[in-house]
Amino acid sequence: MATLTHHHEPVVAEHLQEHPGLQRTFVTIIIAGVIVLAIGLLVAFMGWGEHHEATGHAANAAGHAEHGGSPIWLKRLLVSLWHSNVFLIGVSVVGTVFMAIQYVAYAGWSVVVKRINEALSAWLLPGAIIMILVFAASLINHDLFHWTMPGIMDKGSKTYDPIVAGKGGFLSIPFYLIRMVSYLFIWWTFSQRLRQLSLQEDLNGGTSYFHTSITTAALFLVLFAVTSSMSAWDWIMSVDVHWFSTMFGWYVFASWWVSGIAATTLIAIYLKQAGYLRMLNSNHFHDLGKFMFGFSIFWTYVWFSQFMLIWYANLPEESVYFNQRLGGFDGRYTWMFYGNLLINFAFPFLALMTRDAKRQMIMLKIVCIAILIGHWSDFYLMLMPGTLKGENGFLIEIGVALILLGAFLILVTRRLAAASLVPVNHPFIEESVHHTT
């Protein structure tokens, strides 16, 4: 592979042309997802799959769960929409978080990939709409969250649960919806504001937009530090409502963060290979590779710290979470539990260990794809045991993921094409162009 070299030519605007073939590729991904989803729904509806419930219940031939709730095909559809959408929302907001950190750190090297960070946030608004609709639909038969069941917090009720009742002040549906909308509104608003300032800077030049962006980014990071952890508690941890972990917010953030960096790097590679981002060189890829390498280790550190402390204490109310994923439900999740460590830690760690590996686009591309698949499966493992128990599967889940992925790529590509790929009037653009490591 040819070595990427420095460019010392003048910085000029580059505009992405939305090639019809690219759009067809994204539509093909959506169509493939629809086909896989249809097959998965048919298999689940007809009861052809092997679904085992840990409590001794099983799905009947019509696809209805005997223990109540929605038919298993519908429940899996709702959980899958929640799962993939939460993952993509995290990837989207990390684009803004990464850009905000670069602003407050006065970092110059990353300016050439800044427009990719801005484009990732294109999913925040549609993702927010999907999330609210899925949550509302799940309330009909309480398919996502056990704590939404009527009477579960009322003494004397047949469904009363004292542990859940003790969390009633936090886990109330109106308060939950207020929090959900607040997180998404804050993330979308700041993403839009930073995007607008960036575009105005392109048009008018000067440093005033840059300094306003720094102030905006600093405020956003403070708010994100709180809302990211709270969103992890609400959207994922409350699925296992009896269980809690004080490290869970960090764990979810680590997974989102490394996935967002992988998405940024992967898009940068495809743009570079298509002839765009001429100023992007091996030094930029080296730094992106270091981020993926370092934060794959950070994710593993948080994973191990959470697991080790719970395993060592061996308290039933804590260890139940890992018991479900290690041997629970006839071992349905055990292979994925260990597989996550291989794909999310061992592979990135070994593949990106050397300096040369971080500077080769082919190696970075492979690692980025592995990280995105691996952390999608990480979110799968966080959500499925608590919602579907032993009735999980993959056809519906992969189908939904492909549909949302295709839509995500269409929106991101449109955002990329809406402005120059190079922020030509950014004060640090020259530093970024001549970046060396």
TIDRENLUM-677292 format. One record per residue (C-alpha): residue number from 1; residue in three letters; y negated, z, x. Coordinates in steps of 0.1 Angstrom, whole numbers, plus 5000, padded with zeros to 4 digits. Example, Ala and Ser with C-alpha at 12.3 -4.5 7.8 and 13.67 -1.06 7.14 Angstrom:
residues 2
(1; "ala"; (5045; 5078; 5123))
(2; "ser"; (5011; 5071; 5137))
END
This chain:
residues 437
(1; "met"; (5000; 5000; 5000))
(2; "ala"; (4966; 4991; 5013))
(3; "thr"; (4944; 5020; 5024))
(4; "leu"; (4914; 5027; 5002))
(5; "thr"; (4882; 5024; 5023))
(6; "his"; (4847; 5036; 5019))
(7; "his"; (4820; 5013; 5003))
(8; "his"; (4785; 5014; 5017))
(9; "glu"; (4771; 4988; 4993))
(10; "pro"; (4744; 4997; 4967))
(11; "val"; (4754; 5017; 4937))
(12; "val"; (4754; 4995; 4907))
(13; "ala"; (4765; 5000; 4871))
(14; "glu"; (4800; 4991; 4861))
(15; "his"; (4809; 4984; 4825))
(16; "leu"; (4845; 4985; 4812))
(17; "gln"; (4855; 4954; 4792))
(18; "glu"; (4878; 4963; 4763))
(19; "his"; (4905; 4938; 4770))
(20; "pro"; (4925; 4928; 4738))
(21; "gly"; (4957; 4933; 4757))
(22; "leu"; (4948; 4969; 4764))
(23; "gln"; (4941; 4976; 4728))
(24; "arg"; (4974; 4959; 4719))
(25; "thr"; (4992; 4983; 4743))
(26; "phe"; (4977; 5013; 4726))
(27; "val"; (4985; 4999; 4691))
(28; "thr"; (5021; 4993; 4704))
(29; "ile"; (5023; 5030; 4714))
(30; "ile"; (5013; 5040; 4679))
(31; "ile"; (5038; 5016; 4662))
(32; "ala"; (5065; 5029; 4685))
(33; "gly"; (5056; 5064; 4675))
(34; "val"; (5057; 5054; 4638))
(35; "ile"; (5092; 5040; 4642))
(36; "val"; (5105; 5070; 4661))
(37; "leu"; (5089; 5093; 4636))
(38; "ala"; (5104; 5074; 4606))
(39; "ile"; (5139; 5076; 4622))
(40; "gly"; (5134; 5113; 4629))
(41; "leu"; (5123; 5120; 4594))
(42; "leu"; (5153; 5101; 4580))
(43; "val"; (5177; 5120; 4602))
(44; "ala"; (5162; 5153; 4593))
(45; "phe"; (5160; 5145; 4556))
(46; "met"; (5196; 5133; 4554))
(47; "gly"; (5208; 5164; 4573))
(48; "trp"; (5225; 5143; 4600))
(49; "gly"; (5211; 5164; 4628))
(50; "glu"; (5227; 5196; 4640))
(51; "his"; (5203; 5224; 4629))
(52; "his"; (5214; 5259; 4635))
(53; "glu"; (5194; 5289; 4624))
(54; "ala"; (5197; 5321; 4644))
(55; "thr"; (5196; 5342; 4613))
(56; "gly"; (5227; 5325; 4600))
(57; "his"; (5208; 5301; 4576))
(58; "ala"; (5212; 5264; 4580))
(59; "ala"; (5194; 5233; 4566))
(60; "asn"; (5213; 5218; 4536))
(61; "ala"; (5222; 5182; 4533))
(62; "ala"; (5189; 5174; 4515))
(63; "gly"; (5169; 5187; 4545))
(64; "his"; (5157; 5219; 4527))
(65; "ala"; (5158; 5252; 4545))
(66; "glu"; (5178; 5277; 4524))
(67; "his"; (5157; 5306; 4536))
(68; "gly"; (5126; 5292; 4519))
(69; "gly"; (5096; 5273; 4531))
(70; "ser"; (5092; 5235; 4532))
(71; "pro"; (5120; 5211; 4537))
(72; "ile"; (5130; 5210; 4573))
(73; "trp"; (5117; 5175; 4578))
(74; "leu"; (5082; 5184; 4565))
(75; "lys"; (5082; 5217; 4585))
(76; "arg"; (5090; 5198; 4617))
(77; "leu"; (5063; 5172; 4609))
(78; "leu"; (5036; 5199; 4605))
(79; "val"; (5047; 5219; 4635))
(80; "ser"; (5048; 5187; 4656))
(81; "leu"; (5013; 5177; 4645))
(82; "trp"; (5001; 5212; 4654))
(83; "his"; (5019; 5211; 4688))
(84; "ser"; (5007; 5177; 4701))
(85; "asn"; (4972; 5181; 4687))
(86; "val"; (4967; 5215; 4703))
(87; "phe"; (4978; 5200; 4736))
(88; "leu"; (4955; 5170; 4733))
(89; "ile"; (4925; 5192; 4723))
(90; "gly"; (4931; 5212; 4754))
(91; "val"; (4932; 5181; 4776))
(92; "ser"; (4899; 5169; 4759))
(93; "val"; (4880; 5201; 4764))
(94; "val"; (4891; 5204; 4800))
(95; "gly"; (4873; 5172; 4807))
(96; "thr"; (4841; 5190; 4797))
(97; "val"; (4851; 5222; 4815))
(98; "phe"; (4857; 5203; 4847))
(99; "met"; (4824; 5185; 4845))
(100; "ala"; (4806; 5217; 4837))
(101; "ile"; (4821; 5235; 4867))
(102; "gln"; (4809; 5206; 4889))
(103; "tyr"; (4774; 5210; 4875))
(104; "val"; (4771; 5247; 4881))
(105; "ala"; (4787; 5244; 4916))
(106; "tyr"; (4762; 5216; 4925))
(107; "ala"; (4793; 5195; 4935))
(108; "gly"; (4787; 5159; 4944))
(109; "trp"; (4821; 5145; 4953))
(110; "ser"; (4832; 5143; 4916))
(111; "val"; (4803; 5122; 4902))
(112; "val"; (4823; 5090; 4904))
(113; "val"; (4849; 5104; 4879))
(114; "lys"; (4823; 5121; 4857))
(115; "arg"; (4824; 5094; 4830))
(116; "ile"; (4861; 5099; 4827))
(117; "asn"; (4855; 5136; 4820))
(118; "glu"; (4830; 5127; 4794))
(119; "ala"; (4854; 5102; 4777))
(120; "leu"; (4882; 5128; 4774))
(121; "ser"; (4862; 5148; 4749))
(122; "ala"; (4863; 5119; 4725))
(123; "trp"; (4893; 5135; 4708))
(124; "leu"; (4876; 5168; 4700))
(125; "leu"; (4862; 5158; 4666))
(126; "pro"; (4893; 5140; 4652))
(127; "gly"; (4915; 5167; 4667))
(128; "ala"; (4895; 5194; 4650))
(129; "ile"; (4899; 5176; 4616))
(130; "ile"; (4936; 5172; 4621))
(131; "met"; (4939; 5209; 4631))
(132; "ile"; (4921; 5221; 4600))
(133; "leu"; (4941; 5198; 4577))
(134; "val"; (4975; 5208; 4592))
(135; "phe"; (4966; 5245; 4590))
(136; "ala"; (4956; 5241; 4553))
(137; "ala"; (4989; 5222; 4546))
(138; "ser"; (5009; 5249; 4564))
(139; "leu"; (4996; 5276; 4541))
(140; "ile"; (5014; 5261; 4511))
(141; "asn"; (5048; 5273; 4524))
(142; "his"; (5037; 5293; 4554))
(143; "asp"; (5054; 5269; 4578))
(144; "leu"; (5034; 5276; 4609))
(145; "phe"; (5024; 5313; 4608))
(146; "his"; (5046; 5341; 4594))
(147; "trp"; (5016; 5363; 4590))
(148; "thr"; (5001; 5341; 4563))
(149; "met"; (5029; 5350; 4538))
(150; "pro"; (5016; 5368; 4506))
(151; "gly"; (5021; 5405; 4506))
(152; "ile"; (5030; 5408; 4542))
(153; "met"; (5002; 5432; 4548))
(154; "asp"; (5004; 5451; 4515))
(155; "lys"; (5024; 5484; 4513))
(156; "gly"; (5050; 5483; 4486))
(157; "ser"; (5054; 5445; 4488))
(158; "lys"; (5089; 5431; 4494))
(159; "thr"; (5076; 5412; 4524))
(160; "tyr"; (5056; 5441; 4538))
(161; "asp"; (5056; 5442; 4576))
(162; "pro"; (5039; 5472; 4592))
(163; "ile"; (5034; 5455; 4626))
(164; "val"; (5017; 5425; 4610))
(165; "ala"; (4997; 5448; 4587))
(166; "gly"; (4984; 5466; 4618))
(167; "lys"; (4969; 5433; 4630))
(168; "gly"; (4954; 5425; 4595))
(169; "gly"; (4918; 5429; 4606))
(170; "phe"; (4922; 5400; 4630))
(171; "leu"; (4949; 5379; 4613))
(172; "ser"; (4932; 5372; 4580))
(173; "ile"; (4930; 5336; 4568))
(174; "pro"; (4892; 5334; 4562))
(175; "phe"; (4885; 5351; 4596))
(176; "tyr"; (4911; 5328; 4613))
(177; "leu"; (4894; 5297; 4598))
(178; "ile"; (4860; 5309; 4609))
(179; "arg"; (4872; 5314; 4644))
(180; "met"; (4890; 5281; 4645))
(181; "val"; (4860; 5261; 4633))
(182; "ser"; (4837; 5281; 4657))
(183; "tyr"; (4858; 5273; 4688))
(184; "leu"; (4860; 5236; 4680))
(185; "phe"; (4823; 5234; 4670))
(186; "ile"; (4812; 5250; 4703))
(187; "trp"; (4834; 5228; 4724))
(188; "trp"; (4824; 5196; 4706))
(189; "thr"; (4787; 5205; 4705))
(190; "phe"; (4784; 5212; 4742))
(191; "ser"; (4805; 5181; 4751))
(192; "gln"; (4782; 5160; 4730))
(193; "arg"; (4751; 5176; 4746))
(194; "leu"; (4763; 5170; 4782))
(195; "arg"; (4772; 5134; 4773))
(196; "gln"; (4738; 5128; 4758))
(197; "leu"; (4720; 5142; 4788))
(198; "ser"; (4741; 5120; 4811))
(199; "leu"; (4733; 5089; 4791))
(200; "gln"; (4696; 5097; 4790))
(201; "glu"; (4697; 5102; 4828))
(202; "asp"; (4712; 5067; 4831))
(203; "leu"; (4683; 5052; 4811))
(204; "asn"; (4653; 5072; 4825))
(205; "gly"; (4663; 5086; 4859))
(206; "gly"; (4647; 5117; 4873))
(207; "thr"; (4662; 5151; 4879))
(208; "ser"; (4651; 5169; 4847))
(209; "tyr"; (4683; 5159; 4829))
(210; "phe"; (4704; 5171; 4858))
(211; "his"; (4688; 5206; 4857))
(212; "thr"; (4691; 5208; 4819))
(213; "ser"; (4727; 5199; 4823))
(214; "ile"; (4733; 5227; 4847))
(215; "thr"; (4718; 5253; 4822))
(216; "thr"; (4739; 5238; 4794))
(217; "ala"; (4770; 5238; 4815))
(218; "ala"; (4766; 5274; 4825))
(219; "leu"; (4762; 5285; 4789))
(220; "phe"; (4792; 5264; 4779))
(221; "leu"; (4814; 5280; 4806))
(222; "val"; (4805; 5315; 4794))
(223; "leu"; (4814; 5306; 4759))
(224; "phe"; (4846; 5287; 4769))
(225; "ala"; (4858; 5317; 4789))
(226; "val"; (4860; 5337; 4757))
(227; "thr"; (4869; 5310; 4732))
(228; "ser"; (4897; 5295; 4753))
(229; "ser"; (4916; 5328; 4754))
(230; "met"; (4910; 5335; 4718))
(231; "ser"; (4921; 5300; 4707))
(232; "ala"; (4954; 5306; 4727))
(233; "trp"; (4960; 5338; 4708))
(234; "asp"; (4952; 5322; 4674))
(235; "trp"; (4968; 5288; 4677))
(236; "ile"; (4999; 5297; 4697))
(237; "met"; (5006; 5334; 4703))
(238; "ser"; (5002; 5343; 4666))
(239; "val"; (5032; 5321; 4659))
(240; "asp"; (5053; 5349; 4674))
(241; "val"; (5032; 5375; 4655))
(242; "his"; (5052; 5406; 4666))
(243; "trp"; (5049; 5397; 4702))
(244; "phe"; (5018; 5397; 4725))
(245; "ser"; (5009; 5392; 4761))
(246; "thr"; (4976; 5401; 4778))
(247; "met"; (4982; 5371; 4802))
(248; "phe"; (4988; 5345; 4775))
(249; "gly"; (4952; 5332; 4774))
(250; "trp"; (4953; 5325; 4811))
(251; "tyr"; (4988; 5309; 4808))
(252; "val"; (4976; 5285; 4781))
(253; "phe"; (4944; 5277; 4800))
(254; "ala"; (4964; 5270; 4832))
(255; "ser"; (4986; 5245; 4813))
(256; "trp"; (4956; 5228; 4797))
(257; "trp"; (4936; 5228; 4829))
(258; "val"; (4962; 5211; 4851))
(259; "ser"; (4970; 5186; 4823))
(260; "gly"; (4933; 5177; 4820))
(261; "ile"; (4930; 5171; 4857))
(262; "ala"; (4962; 5150; 4856))
(263; "ala"; (4947; 5129; 4828))
(264; "thr"; (4914; 5125; 4847))
(265; "thr"; (4933; 5113; 4878))
(266; "leu"; (4956; 5090; 4859))
(267; "ile"; (4927; 5073; 4841))
(268; "ala"; (4909; 5070; 4874))
(269; "ile"; (4939; 5053; 4890))
(270; "tyr"; (4943; 5028; 4862))
(271; "leu"; (4906; 5019; 4863))
(272; "lys"; (4907; 5015; 4901))
(273; "gln"; (4938; 4993; 4898))
(274; "ala"; (4920; 4972; 4872))
(275; "gly"; (4891; 4965; 4896))
(276; "tyr"; (4867; 4992; 4883))
(277; "leu"; (4852; 5022; 4901))
(278; "arg"; (4848; 5003; 4934))
(279; "met"; (4831; 5034; 4949))
(280; "leu"; (4862; 5055; 4943))
(281; "asn"; (4882; 5060; 4975))
(282; "ser"; (4911; 5079; 4989))
(283; "asn"; (4890; 5109; 4996))
(284; "his"; (4883; 5114; 4959))
(285; "phe"; (4920; 5110; 4951))
(286; "his"; (4928; 5135; 4978))
(287; "asp"; (4906; 5161; 4962))
(288; "leu"; (4920; 5154; 4927))
(289; "gly"; (4955; 5157; 4942))
(290; "lys"; (4946; 5190; 4957))
(291; "phe"; (4934; 5203; 4923))
(292; "met"; (4968; 5193; 4907))
(293; "phe"; (4987; 5208; 4936))
(294; "gly"; (4968; 5240; 4936))
(295; "phe"; (4967; 5246; 4899))
(296; "ser"; (5004; 5237; 4895))
(297; "ile"; (5009; 5267; 4918))
(298; "phe"; (4984; 5287; 4897))
(299; "trp"; (5003; 5279; 4865))
(300; "thr"; (5035; 5290; 4881))
(301; "tyr"; (5019; 5323; 4893))
(302; "val"; (5007; 5331; 4858))
(303; "trp"; (5041; 5321; 4844))
(304; "phe"; (5060; 5343; 4868))
(305; "ser"; (5036; 5372; 4865))
(306; "gln"; (5040; 5372; 4827))
(307; "phe"; (5078; 5367; 4828))
(308; "met"; (5085; 5392; 4856))
(309; "leu"; (5065; 5421; 4841))
(310; "ile"; (5082; 5416; 4807))
(311; "trp"; (5116; 5412; 4822))
(312; "tyr"; (5112; 5443; 4845))
(313; "ala"; (5099; 5466; 4817))
(314; "asn"; (5127; 5453; 4793))
(315; "leu"; (5109; 5466; 4762))
(316; "pro"; (5124; 5450; 4730))
(317; "glu"; (5091; 5442; 4714))
(318; "glu"; (5081; 5422; 4746))
(319; "ser"; (5114; 5408; 4758))
(320; "val"; (5122; 5392; 4724))
(321; "tyr"; (5099; 5362; 4733))
(322; "phe"; (5120; 5353; 4764))
(323; "asn"; (5153; 5362; 4747))
(324; "gln"; (5146; 5335; 4722))
(325; "arg"; (5140; 5310; 4750))
(326; "leu"; (5168; 5322; 4773))
(327; "gly"; (5201; 5321; 4753))
(328; "gly"; (5187; 5326; 4719))
(329; "phe"; (5195; 5302; 4690))
(330; "asp"; (5228; 5292; 4708))
(331; "gly"; (5209; 5284; 4740))
(332; "arg"; (5189; 5255; 4724))
(333; "tyr"; (5159; 5261; 4746))
(334; "thr"; (5175; 5274; 4778))
(335; "trp"; (5176; 5240; 4795))
(336; "met"; (5140; 5234; 4787))
(337; "phe"; (5130; 5268; 4799))
(338; "tyr"; (5143; 5261; 4834))
(339; "gly"; (5134; 5224; 4833))
(340; "asn"; (5097; 5234; 4828))
(341; "leu"; (5098; 5251; 4862))
(342; "leu"; (5112; 5220; 4878))
(343; "ile"; (5088; 5195; 4864))
(344; "asn"; (5057; 5217; 4863))
(345; "phe"; (5061; 5234; 4896))
(346; "ala"; (5088; 5222; 4919))
(347; "phe"; (5081; 5185; 4915))
(348; "pro"; (5043; 5186; 4919))
(349; "phe"; (5046; 5211; 4947))
(350; "leu"; (5070; 5190; 4968))
(351; "ala"; (5056; 5156; 4959))
(352; "leu"; (5019; 5166; 4968))
(353; "met"; (5026; 5188; 4997))
(354; "thr"; (5015; 5163; 5024))
(355; "arg"; (4980; 5149; 5029))
(356; "asp"; (4992; 5113; 5027))
(357; "ala"; (5008; 5119; 4993))
(358; "lys"; (4975; 5130; 4978))
(359; "arg"; (4959; 5098; 4990))
(360; "gln"; (4985; 5073; 4976))
(361; "met"; (4978; 5061; 4940))
(362; "ile"; (5015; 5054; 4933))
(363; "met"; (5025; 5090; 4942))
(364; "leu"; (4996; 5105; 4922))
(365; "lys"; (5004; 5083; 4892))
(366; "ile"; (5040; 5096; 4891))
(367; "val"; (5030; 5132; 4895))
(368; "cys"; (5003; 5129; 4868))
(369; "ile"; (5027; 5114; 4843))
(370; "ala"; (5053; 5142; 4852))
(371; "ile"; (5026; 5169; 4847))
(372; "leu"; (5015; 5156; 4813))
(373; "ile"; (5051; 5153; 4800))
(374; "gly"; (5060; 5187; 4816))
(375; "his"; (5031; 5206; 4800))
(376; "trp"; (5036; 5189; 4767))
(377; "ser"; (5071; 5203; 4768))
(378; "asp"; (5056; 5236; 4779))
(379; "phe"; (5036; 5238; 4746))
(380; "tyr"; (5068; 5227; 4728))
(381; "leu"; (5085; 5257; 4742))
(382; "met"; (5056; 5280; 4732))
(383; "leu"; (5057; 5269; 4696))
(384; "met"; (5091; 5257; 4685))
(385; "pro"; (5112; 5289; 4688))
(386; "gly"; (5087; 5309; 4668))
(387; "thr"; (5083; 5283; 4640))
(388; "leu"; (5115; 5263; 4637))
(389; "lys"; (5140; 5288; 4653))
(390; "gly"; (5171; 5268; 4659))
(391; "glu"; (5162; 5238; 4637))
(392; "asn"; (5142; 5221; 4664))
(393; "gly"; (5146; 5185; 4674))
(394; "phe"; (5128; 5157; 4694))
(395; "leu"; (5126; 5125; 4674))
(396; "ile"; (5099; 5137; 4650))
(397; "glu"; (5081; 5155; 4678))
(398; "ile"; (5081; 5125; 4701))
(399; "gly"; (5071; 5101; 4673))
(400; "val"; (5041; 5123; 4664))
(401; "ala"; (5032; 5126; 4701))
(402; "leu"; (5032; 5089; 4706))
(403; "ile"; (5010; 5083; 4675))
(404; "leu"; (4984; 5108; 4686))
(405; "leu"; (4986; 5096; 4722))
(406; "gly"; (4978; 5060; 4711))
(407; "ala"; (4949; 5071; 4690))
(408; "phe"; (4937; 5093; 4718))
(409; "leu"; (4938; 5064; 4743))
(410; "ile"; (4919; 5041; 4719))
(411; "leu"; (4891; 5067; 4715))
(412; "val"; (4889; 5075; 4752))
(413; "thr"; (4887; 5038; 4761))
(414; "arg"; (4859; 5032; 4736))
(415; "arg"; (4840; 5061; 4751))
(416; "leu"; (4845; 5047; 4786))
(417; "ala"; (4833; 5012; 4775))
(418; "ala"; (4802; 5026; 4757))
(419; "ala"; (4783; 5033; 4790))
(420; "ser"; (4784; 5025; 4827))
(421; "leu"; (4815; 5039; 4844))
(422; "val"; (4792; 5049; 4873))
(423; "pro"; (4763; 5074; 4865))
(424; "val"; (4739; 5054; 4886))
(425; "asn"; (4709; 5078; 4883))
(426; "his"; (4728; 5110; 4890))
(427; "pro"; (4711; 5129; 4919))
(428; "phe"; (4744; 5132; 4938))
(429; "ile"; (4758; 5097; 4933))
(430; "glu"; (4752; 5087; 4969))
(431; "glu"; (4769; 5119; 4981))
(432; "ser"; (4799; 5111; 4959))
(433; "val"; (4801; 5074; 4971))
(434; "his"; (4801; 5086; 5008))
(435; "his"; (4824; 5115; 5002))
(436; "thr"; (4849; 5123; 5030))
(437; "thr"; (4876; 5149; 5034))
END
